[in-house]
Amino acid sequence: MLGVDLGARRIGLALSDELRLTVRPLGVVNSRGARRDATAIRQAVGEDWPVQLVVGLPLLPSGDEGDSAVAARERGLDLGRRLQLPVAFVDEAYSTVTAQERIDAGARGELDALAAAVIVEDYLADQGRVSP
């Protein structure tokens, strides 16, 4: 599974192993438009091609989708279409905070990629509480 933390300027990426037991930060790509983003993600993933995208949604504290979540959902679905992968969505609440805590505790990796790892871990832990 490929975790995606969509940002306005950067996209964090993380990849689970085949058995979905571990998740590792993969890195970040600069966001440059839908087509270029898909190409950059293909290059970043390389041969470890995933079977599914897991995209973080910035839900409101109420659990509802605001404008940011609607935009992330549209962007995630477009990315899935371009990469020819099914897309699952998960609430990304606190993924960046958790990633920063990991960095503070000595974890290595870029913040956006660690946030993407948290997104996949959350999805795997509860198998997609938020669905497409």
C-alpha positions, 0 to 999 in steps of 0.5 A, a space after each residue: 500500500 502506498 500512503 499519500 500525504 497530499 500537500 499544496 507544495 509537497 506530497 509525502 509518500 510511504 510504502 507498506 511491505 507486501 504482508 502489510 506488517 510494516 510501513 516505511 517512509 519513502 520520501 517526498 515529491 514536489 507537487 507540480 500538477 496532477 500529471 507531473 505528480 503521478 509521474 514523480 510518484 511512479 518514479 519514487 515508488 520504482 519496482 515496489 508497485 503498490 496494490 492500493 493508494 491510501 490518501 489522508 483526508 483532513 477532516 474537521 474535528 466533527 468528522 465532516 469533510 470541509 473544503 480541504 477534505 473535499 479537495 483532497 478526495 478529488 485529488 486522491 481519486 484523480 491520482 488513483 485514476 492516473 496511477 491505475 490504483 484503487 484509492 482508500 481514504 483515512 482521516 489524517 488527523 494528527 498524522 503530522 503531529 505524530 510524525 513530528 513526535 517521531 522525529 523528536 524521538 530520533 526517527 529519521 525521515 522527512 516530516 511529510 513522508 513520516 506523516 504518510 507512514 502514519 496514514 497507512 498505519 492508521 488505515 491498516 490498524 482500522 481497515 479504512 474507517 473513512 471510505 471513498 
